[in-house]
C-alpha cells in the first residue's frame, strides 16, 4: 500500500551543515594557531556531521517522486517537490510521475476470422502507485511494453478486420473507431493496474492487411464497392422506368401493349445502366416496324 509522507525541510538541514562547516574551519584554524591537538577529534566529528546531513538531503523535482526504503522495509513515498532531509540510512529510489508515450511495434497477427493483419498502438501512461511500480514488478518499463503488446494481440484476435466476411459483426477493427480504442484502454488498465500504472489514452496507430493478402483484399473491396454501386444504379433505373410508364399511361401520351412496354423497359434499362452514353437512333418507321 502506497504511503505518502512529507519529511523535514532540507533548508534547515542545509543551514546546519553550512554552520558545521564554518565551525570546522574555525576549529581547524584554532588548532593550527594555538597548537591544540585535542581539537582534531572535534573537527573530525564536525565533518562527520556534515557528511551525514548532506547524505540525507534529497531534491524532488516536479512530477517526480522518491520511494524510501529502510533496510528492506518500505517507509513511504515523497511526491511533493522541493528540498527535503530524510534519514541518511534510507535508500531513496527516483521514480518519474510524468506521462510516458509508448509507440508499440507493428505486430503481425490473425484477426477473428483468421486473416493476417498488421496492427500497432500508441499508449500514454504514467505511474500512479509508486509502491506497486517499485515492489510488485521487476522492471516497470519492460512490464508495460510486454503487457501492451499482449493487449493489442488479444484485441486483434477478438474482432474481425472488417465486415466483408462477417456481416453480423457489430464492431470491427476498421470501423470500430473510438469504441475499439476504449476496449483497448480498458484491457490495458486491467493488465497494468497491478504495476500501479494509469493508462491515460490508448489508440490504434496502424491497421492494415498483411502484405501477402493485401492485394487480394483490395480487389475484393473494390469488387464489393462496384457491386454496391451497380445495385444503387439498378434500383434508381427501375424507379425511373416505373415512373415513366406510369406518367405515359396517366397522361394518355401513347398506348403501349405488353410487348412494346417490355421493349421500352429494356431500352431504358440499357440507357440508364450502361457505362457509356447511349447513341440515339431515329426510327423513321412505325412503332411496330
Secondary structure by P-SEA (a helix, b strand, c coil): cbbbbbcccaaaaaaaaaaaaaaaaaaaaaaaacccccaaaaaaaaaaaaaaaaaabbbbcccbbbbbbccccccccccccccccccccbbbbbbbccbbbbbccbbbbbccccccccccbbbbbbbccccccccccccaaaaaaaaaaaaaaaaaaaccccccccccccccccccaaaaaaaaaaaaaaaacccccccccccccccccccccaaaaaaaaaaaaaaaaaaaaaaaaaaaaaaaaaaaaaaccccccaaaaaaaaaaaaaaaacccbbbbbbbcccccc
